[in-house]
Amino acid sequence: MIRRGGAAPSAASRVRRSVALPDVAAPLFTVSQAALLLGVQAAFLRRLDTAGVVTPARTIGGQRRYSRAEIDHVAALVSLMGEGTTLAGAQRIIELENEVARLQGRLSARTPASR
């Protein structure tokens, strides 16, 4: 940006603003956007919702809205299913991985750093 008179603004005069990114749980993405990001059919996402695997938020009009966390979850499912795991098996693997991560976090919080 150039000021009148042709001088560029000094670094000290610029307002520094960080853009607050939405929480990973914020329901931002429509079914079609989520499907495009994941490389899957929208019907697959609707099936996951019907099966209770991923339950996106709903708008007042009833449209599904997916969060980044839900998209990450579906991406993990798709990856495991691509390796030949069933949907139920992929879901269980992810649940167990999350449990291991939670337990490791609890363990590291209790363990002194000097070990």
Short mmCIF file of the C-alpha atoms (twelve columns), coordinates in Angstrom:
data_MODEL
# 
_entry.id   MODEL 
# 
loop_
_atom_site.group_PDB 
_atom_site.id 
_atom_site.type_symbol 
_atom_site.label_atom_id 
_atom_site.label_alt_id 
_atom_site.label_comp_id 
_atom_site.label_asym_id 
_atom_site.label_seq_id 
_atom_site.Cartn_x 
_atom_site.Cartn_y 
_atom_site.Cartn_z 
_atom_site.pdbx_PDB_model_num 
ATOM 1   C CA . MET A 1   0.000   0.000   0.000  1 
ATOM 2   C CA . ILE A 2   1.323   3.435   -0.888 1 
ATOM 3   C CA . ARG A 3   0.395   6.537   1.060  1 
ATOM 4   C CA . ARG A 4   -0.295  9.852   -0.544 1 
ATOM 5   C CA . GLY A 5   3.029   11.372  -1.257 1 
ATOM 6   C CA . GLY A 6   4.350   8.042   -2.486 1 
ATOM 7   C CA . ALA A 7   5.975   6.781   0.718  1 
ATOM 8   C CA . ALA A 8   5.339   3.238   1.880  1 
ATOM 9   C CA . PRO A 9   4.042   2.876   5.435  1 
ATOM 10  C CA . SER A 10  6.682   2.088   8.018  1 
ATOM 11  C CA . ALA A 11  6.701   -1.298  9.722  1 
ATOM 12  C CA . ALA A 12  5.916   0.403   13.039 1 
ATOM 13  C CA . SER A 13  2.765   2.013   11.663 1 
ATOM 14  C CA . ARG A 14  1.297   -1.229  10.317 1 
ATOM 15  C CA . VAL A 15  -1.339  -2.876  12.406 1 
ATOM 16  C CA . ARG A 16  -0.457  -6.501  13.049 1 
ATOM 17  C CA . ARG A 17  -3.520  -8.695  13.117 1 
ATOM 18  C CA . SER A 18  -3.547  -12.395 13.268 1 
ATOM 19  C CA . VAL A 19  -6.518  -14.036 11.683 1 
ATOM 20  C CA . ALA A 20  -8.163  -16.304 14.204 1 
ATOM 21  C CA . LEU A 21  -8.755  -19.634 12.570 1 
ATOM 22  C CA . PRO A 22  -11.961 -21.400 13.524 1 
ATOM 23  C CA . ASP A 23  -11.823 -24.167 16.069 1 
ATOM 24  C CA . VAL A 24  -11.300 -27.644 14.570 1 
ATOM 25  C CA . ALA A 25  -14.762 -28.501 15.871 1 
ATOM 26  C CA . ALA A 26  -16.466 -25.589 14.079 1 
ATOM 27  C CA . PRO A 27  -18.987 -26.978 11.560 1 
ATOM 28  C CA . LEU A 28  -17.946 -25.187 8.380  1 
ATOM 29  C CA . PHE A 29  -18.068 -27.560 5.422  1 
ATOM 30  C CA . THR A 30  -21.107 -28.710 3.451  1 
ATOM 31  C CA . VAL A 31  -21.457 -32.317 2.325  1 
ATOM 32  C CA . SER A 32  -20.270 -31.467 -1.177 1 
ATOM 33  C CA . GLN A 33  -17.258 -29.504 0.118  1 
ATOM 34  C CA . ALA A 34  -16.284 -32.296 2.516  1 
ATOM 35  C CA . ALA A 35  -16.695 -34.904 -0.230 1 
ATOM 36  C CA . LEU A 36  -14.489 -32.868 -2.554 1 
ATOM 37  C CA . LEU A 37  -11.799 -32.446 0.122  1 
ATOM 38  C CA . LEU A 38  -11.843 -36.164 0.894  1 
ATOM 39  C CA . GLY A 39  -12.177 -37.478 -2.642 1 
ATOM 40  C CA . VAL A 40  -15.317 -39.466 -1.800 1 
ATOM 41  C CA . GLN A 41  -18.937 -39.384 -2.886 1 
ATOM 42  C CA . ALA A 42  -21.400 -37.286 -0.879 1 
ATOM 43  C CA . ALA A 43  -23.519 -40.437 -0.518 1 
ATOM 44  C CA . PHE A 44  -20.641 -42.075 1.385  1 
ATOM 45  C CA . LEU A 45  -20.630 -39.203 3.894  1 
ATOM 46  C CA . ARG A 46  -24.398 -39.440 4.285  1 
ATOM 47  C CA . ARG A 47  -24.056 -43.187 4.893  1 
ATOM 48  C CA . LEU A 48  -21.468 -42.541 7.619  1 
ATOM 49  C CA . ASP A 49  -23.903 -40.124 9.251  1 
ATOM 50  C CA . THR A 50  -26.770 -42.632 9.046  1 
ATOM 51  C CA . ALA A 51  -24.530 -45.317 10.578 1 
ATOM 52  C CA . GLY A 52  -23.546 -42.942 13.405 1 
ATOM 53  C CA . VAL A 53  -19.845 -43.099 12.525 1 
ATOM 54  C CA . VAL A 54  -19.618 -39.332 11.986 1 
ATOM 55  C CA . THR A 55  -22.437 -37.066 13.108 1 
ATOM 56  C CA . PRO A 56  -22.073 -33.631 11.551 1 
ATOM 57  C CA . ALA A 57  -23.856 -30.592 12.887 1 
ATOM 58  C CA . ARG A 58  -27.038 -29.488 11.156 1 
ATOM 59  C CA . THR A 59  -28.137 -26.052 10.058 1 
ATOM 60  C CA . ILE A 60  -31.599 -24.788 10.925 1 
ATOM 61  C CA . GLY A 61  -32.656 -26.052 7.490  1 
ATOM 62  C CA . GLY A 62  -31.259 -29.517 8.237  1 
ATOM 63  C CA . GLN A 63  -28.159 -29.386 6.023  1 
ATOM 64  C CA . ARG A 64  -25.097 -31.229 7.287  1 
ATOM 65  C CA . ARG A 65  -22.023 -29.202 8.236  1 
ATOM 66  C CA . TYR A 66  -18.718 -30.979 8.827  1 
ATOM 67  C CA . SER A 67  -15.882 -29.759 11.031 1 
ATOM 68  C CA . ARG A 68  -12.178 -30.165 10.278 1 
ATOM 69  C CA . ALA A 69  -12.018 -32.806 13.023 1 
ATOM 70  C CA . GLU A 70  -14.796 -34.796 11.353 1 
ATOM 71  C CA . ILE A 71  -13.116 -34.478 7.975  1 
ATOM 72  C CA . ASP A 72  -9.848  -35.726 9.502  1 
ATOM 73  C CA . HIS A 73  -11.734 -38.657 11.047 1 
ATOM 74  C CA . VAL A 74  -13.302 -39.599 7.712  1 
ATOM 75  C CA . ALA A 75  -9.914  -39.244 5.995  1 
ATOM 76  C CA . ALA A 76  -8.449  -41.761 8.451  1 
ATOM 77  C CA . LEU A 77  -11.372 -44.106 7.822  1 
ATOM 78  C CA . VAL A 78  -10.957 -43.809 4.054  1 
ATOM 79  C CA . SER A 79  -7.226  -44.510 4.359  1 
ATOM 80  C CA . LEU A 80  -7.778  -47.651 6.440  1 
ATOM 81  C CA . MET A 81  -10.589 -48.827 4.184  1 
ATOM 82  C CA . GLY A 82  -8.289  -48.318 1.211  1 
ATOM 83  C CA . GLU A 83  -5.958  -50.838 2.817  1 
ATOM 84  C CA . GLY A 84  -8.764  -53.408 2.937  1 
ATOM 85  C CA . THR A 85  -10.174 -52.804 6.411  1 
ATOM 86  C CA . THR A 86  -13.943 -52.847 6.837  1 
ATOM 87  C CA . LEU A 87  -15.725 -49.726 8.026  1 
ATOM 88  C CA . ALA A 88  -16.336 -51.290 11.445 1 
ATOM 89  C CA . GLY A 89  -12.700 -52.390 11.669 1 
ATOM 90  C CA . ALA A 90  -11.411 -48.963 10.632 1 
ATOM 91  C CA . GLN A 91  -13.631 -47.296 13.223 1 
ATOM 92  C CA . ARG A 92  -12.340 -49.631 15.950 1 
ATOM 93  C CA . ILE A 93  -8.703  -49.043 14.958 1 
ATOM 94  C CA . ILE A 94  -9.196  -45.288 15.211 1 
ATOM 95  C CA . GLU A 95  -10.921 -45.631 18.594 1 
ATOM 96  C CA . LEU A 96  -8.004  -47.721 19.886 1 
ATOM 97  C CA . GLU A 97  -5.420  -45.285 18.490 1 
ATOM 98  C CA . ASN A 98  -7.214  -42.422 20.237 1 
ATOM 99  C CA . GLU A 99  -7.286  -44.389 23.501 1 
ATOM 100 C CA . VAL A 100 -3.548  -45.139 23.243 1 
ATOM 101 C CA . ALA A 101 -2.806  -41.448 22.616 1 
ATOM 102 C CA . ARG A 102 -4.965  -40.437 25.598 1 
ATOM 103 C CA . LEU A 103 -3.228  -42.955 27.879 1 
ATOM 104 C CA . GLN A 104 0.212   -41.895 26.668 1 
ATOM 105 C CA . GLY A 105 -0.696  -38.300 27.483 1 
ATOM 106 C CA . ARG A 106 -1.774  -39.263 30.983 1 
ATOM 107 C CA . LEU A 107 1.363   -41.324 31.475 1 
ATOM 108 C CA . SER A 108 3.696   -38.571 30.314 1 
ATOM 109 C CA . ALA A 109 1.939   -36.102 32.631 1 
ATOM 110 C CA . ARG A 110 2.668   -38.392 35.602 1 
ATOM 111 C CA . THR A 111 6.213   -39.369 34.646 1 
ATOM 112 C CA . PRO A 112 9.001   -37.037 35.818 1 
ATOM 113 C CA . ALA A 113 11.005  -35.493 32.997 1 
ATOM 114 C CA . SER A 114 14.291  -36.561 34.598 1 
ATOM 115 C CA . ARG A 115 13.841  -40.203 33.583 1 
# 
